[in-house]
Amino acid sequence: MLSRLALISLVTVAFTGSFMGAAVAQSGGTNAVLGTAEMASPSSPVNIRVSEGLFAADAPPITHSHAAGWVYVVQGTHILTMGGKTETVQPGQAVWTPAGVVHTHDWSRSGPHKFWFIGTATNQPPTVPPGFRLFSLTDPLEGLFAARYTVRLSRVSLAAGAQTDVRKVVDPELLIGESGTAVVMTRSGATVLNAEQVLLMQAGSAYQIQNRAAGQVSVLVQSLSPRE
């Protein structure tokens, strides 16, 4: 049975100074938007789930439909066919799949293939198809009120010693560790975010991402904003 501890192992690290993290320089950071999409506001409480698909080079294609979400390619060339159109998706790229739309995942046959699905789920235990593992299921999202939302997926990359500005969260945001070890500062303290760990920032919170390590850190951020 999935434990909600899979959301993230909350590790508090020693921290001195203010929430602004004055000891960490503000240089060396980038924020790249990977994609934007539109999503209807759910009619009932929902979670965000993050699952991983890992397939051999000779694995057969998969055709299915599911809740709305992002297909984010981690390893290998991904061939996605949806609505009569075929798109080649490379590592570090993402494609939005709308709710209930049938689509096909295929591979390059050049080696093992790995991708993440970042999507909504009703407040029920999600079904995990063969070849996938669920590595995060968040608490229910709070503060959703608009009829439609713009969903944005971005990548924050930080060089050693860099940090982001403090971000005030208006609508729920999801942080997903992609590579390296980040430190996420909130009003309650510091939390370590490693690769394939997830942290949900509820509406009304604030956070800052810091890199206190020697190498580069990369964090995916899914944000919601109401449509006018």
Steps between C-alpha positions, in 0.01 A plus 500: 500500500636838401602717793462875473859512621578424136410863435834597649726394778493822698854552621565816699847641457689740719421859403611825651376844395173621353264335253668709229813285533746787490802267503418361152586702189226588248702439181507206261127410482270449201125439469390340172131448414454151354132537412164656583152347473142566608311284750144513630469544875418164662153451644631305798821502707798374302859402560799532270667171423843442350565160347795360307494282191814291437508287186757297308591601145292216351191562714176517298315833468239590763160648409281638779328806647503647848466821702655820367872544550852539364710233333859596587779300333798412721689251279469386139301632204124499558253482211154620603200469268186689603208641300644371174831680549835343589763692695856404589586600857862508616637484858426822685187570292135472604162454328156562654243218469140616558263297716340202327683545167630170360869509408786262424849489654774349284879480536807549282622139533841648582517419870310503830229764516384698803236768540293661775128568499404805708124510520185548701324220681175484694530456874507121458786248471614533135531206263862434400527318163770238428843649440433800726570578862336770709762700690282784626138565591447841659249615756182654349554838338366798692367836380377407150210729406521600132310331217817443297873511571816547303744223591868583454795263526841662550854391579702692757875442463740630764879506493694437820418767758203641309142555616167613360303802612242435773178394325157561655262222401155620390378160375651156576846427355691173476879473526665186359869432549654420163873489575730591785394593853306823551404669825149648510457781752153569641371695798530184709863425411712313247416177314738291289360411155685220321439360151158329465372659820197728492388792713152655480476872573143588591332833424611774737847358564836639389828333411851545368715234329870497592800303379751448779680217320807509275317388182197624309144447624189464282140516628177473298222737608135451403296812570132591460354841423130587448383578148333839458 
